[in-house]
Amino acid sequence: MQPGTTPLFLTSRPATALAAKNRKAGFFIALISIMIIASPAAFAQVKVNYGDFLGTDMAFLSVTETNHQPPPKPATLWGVPAVQGNGLQFYPQTFSATSVGGGVDQAGSQLQMRISAAPPSTLNLITINEFGDIDLSGVGTGQTGTFASMSGFVTVTETSGGPIAPETIPFTGIFTPTDLSGLPNNLGQTLWKGNVVVDIGAVVPNATKAMLSFDDDLMASSDEAWTTALIQKKVVLIQVTVGPAP
């Protein structure tokens, strides 16, 4: 996970850049502490293959999510996608993290799929857009807040000329208005968006087959009494732009 720049609202009064950075670090120290205390046996791995989906100019094959969710959280987070043109649409119902009056909660999942272009199409761009909301309440500081991250890889395995040595393209999502929210400045509801564009054509011209694999994580912390933090992912759109035939 690679958080973005530290927002000024992590403190309720003017502070130096170092103080703001320390507050952000405190959020992650609290998260790590919870993860260490939790029993590994309580986090059972769940893998769900939703199957294959045919788009206009390509196929999305073996669309699979893999989760490590502690009970009583739901085992699956994404749900069955819908196809629209050359894209997949997810509308998660349970992809959220909530913390009330203390502690840290998290929801994380890995999504994988193979993408195969139908001749004579080629893979040019993969765009991922995510949408959700945040709800913070109570009187607190930046120790009560939320965090979102998205990062992964596109690995090209074939071009119009045939199989190639795998070429891996890393990516990290950018979140607006920010990946990290906190009291007091984000009191109430905030809508957020995550976005990344992977330019396959610029790295591997005339690509026809690739593996998309990325991690999505949401975290919520309410280390102060009488505060609550909630972050939800509600829409994920994966769109492939085809390139001209070679």
N, C-alpha and C positions, 0 to 999 in steps of 0.2 A: 504494500500500500504506500502510495506516495502522496501525502497531503499537499495541498496548495499553499499559497502564502497565508500568513497569519492575519486574520481580519482584526481591525481595531476594536471590534465590539467584544473581544474576549476579556475586557476589563471594564468595570463600572466607573473608573476614574482615569485620568491621564496616567500613562505609564510609559516607561522606556520600551524600546524594541525588545530588549532582553527580558523584561518582565512579561511582555506579551508572549514571547516564545516559551517562557517557563510555564505559563498557564496552559499553553497548548500541549507542552510535554506532560503536564500533570494529567491531562485527559487520557493520554495513551498509557501512562504508568498505571492509572486505575484500571484500564482495560486489560493490560498484561497481567496485573495481579489477579483479576478475576479468572483469567484463562489458566493461570498456573494452579490456582486453588482447585479449579474444577477437575473432577476425575476424568481421565481420558476414556475410561470405559463408558462414561455417560454420553459420549459423543459418538453415536453409531453412524457409520457411513451409509448413505442412501444414494443409489444411482438409478435414474429413471431414463429410459430411452423412449422418446416420444415418437420415433419412427422417421420416415422419409416424407418430404414435402416437395411437390413439383411447382416451380414458379414458371413464369412466362418463357424465360430463356435459360433456366438453370434448375438444378435440383439441390435441395438441402437434405443431406443424408445423415442418418443416425444422430438426430438432434437429441443431445443427452445432457441432463443436469446431474451434478454430483454435490452432495451436501454433507456437512457434519453439524447436525442440529441437535442440541440437547433437548430432551423432553421437558415440558409438554409442547414444544414447538412443533409445527407441522413438518412432516418429512420432506415434502416437496414445496418449492417456492414459485416456480415459473408458471406452471400450467401448460396445457396444450396450445401451441401457437396456431395462428391463422395465417394463410398465405394471401398476399396482396401483390400482384405483379411479380417483381423480382425481389420481394422482401418477405420477412416474417414479422408478425405482430404478436407480442405477448401482453397479456393483461393480468398481472399477478394479483391474487386476492389476499395472500398472507405474507408477502415479502416486506417485513417491517421489523423494527426494533423499538422497544418501549422500556423506559426506566422511570420508576415512581419513588421519590423519597429516598434515594440512595442506591448505589450499585451501577453496574454497566450491563447492557444487553446488546446482543449482536445477532445479525442474520447474514449469512454468507453462502455463496453458491458458485460453482464453476459450471459454465455452459460451453459445450463443445459441439461442433458439427463439421461435416465435410461439405464443401461447396463445389459443384461440378457444372461447368458451363456447357450448354448444348451447342454443338457446332452450327454455324461458324462463330458464335459469340465468344468473347474473351472476358476475363474478370479485370475490371479497371479500378473501381473504388468499392470499399465496404464502409458504410456509414452506420454508426450505432447512436441512436438517440434514446435517452431515458428521461422519464418525467415522474415527479413525485411531490410530496409535501412534507413539511416539518411543522410540529406544534410544540412550543415551549411555554410553560406556565410557571408561576411562582416568582419569588424574590430570591435571586441568586446571582452567581458570577459565571465566568466562562467554564467553570467546572461542570456546569449543567449545560449540555448541548448535544449536538449530533455530528456524525462524520459519515461521508459517502466516498467510495472509491470504485474505480473500474480500470482494470489493466489486463493485458493479455498479449496474444501473438496471432499473426496470420502466417501460416507456413505453406508456401507454394510448392507443389510437388510435380506439376506437369504444365507444359505450354502446348501451343498448337503444333509444335515440332516433336512432341513426345515427352516422356518422363525426364525429369532433371534432378540433380542433387537438391535436396530440400533447401529452400531459401526462406529464412524466418524473419518476419517484420514485427518488431515489438511496438506496442502502443499503450498510451495512458490517457484516460478520459479527462476532460476539462469540465468543471462544474460551475454553473452560474445560479445564483449570485456568488456562491462559494461552496467548497466541499466541507467546510467546518463552520457550524453555527453555534451560538452560545448566548446565554443571558448576560446582560439585560437587553442588549440592543435588538435581539431577534425574538423578543417576547411576542407570543401569538403565533399565527400561521404564516409560513413562508413557502412559496412554490419554488421548486428547483428543477434544473435540467442538467443532465450529463450528456456529453457529446464527444465523439471521436470520428475522424475520417482517415481511413487507411488507404493510401495511394499505391495500390498494387502495381498498376501499370507503369509507374515511375521507377519501380525497383525491378520488376520482372515483366517485361513487355510480353503481350500475348499469352498471359497465364490462363489456364483452363481448369485447373483443379487446385484446391487449397483447403487447409484445415484451419478453422476459426476456433480459438480456445481463449476464454477470458474469465476472470474472477470478478464478481460483484459483491461488495460488502457494505452493510449499513451498521452503524453503531449509535447507541444512545447512552448518555450518562446523566445521572441526577445525583451528584455527590452531596447535595444539600437537602435538608428536610424541607418539606412543603414545596418541592419543585417536581416537575414532570418533564420528560423529553420523549418525543415520538417522531420517528422518521419512517416514511413509507415509500416504496417504489410501486407505481401504479401502471405505467406504460413503458414498454421497451420495443423499439422499432429497429430492425436490422434490414438495411436496404443495400442491395448490390447494384452498382452501375456497370453495365456491360460496355466493353470497348468495341471499336470497329473491327470487323473481320480482318485477319492478317492478309 
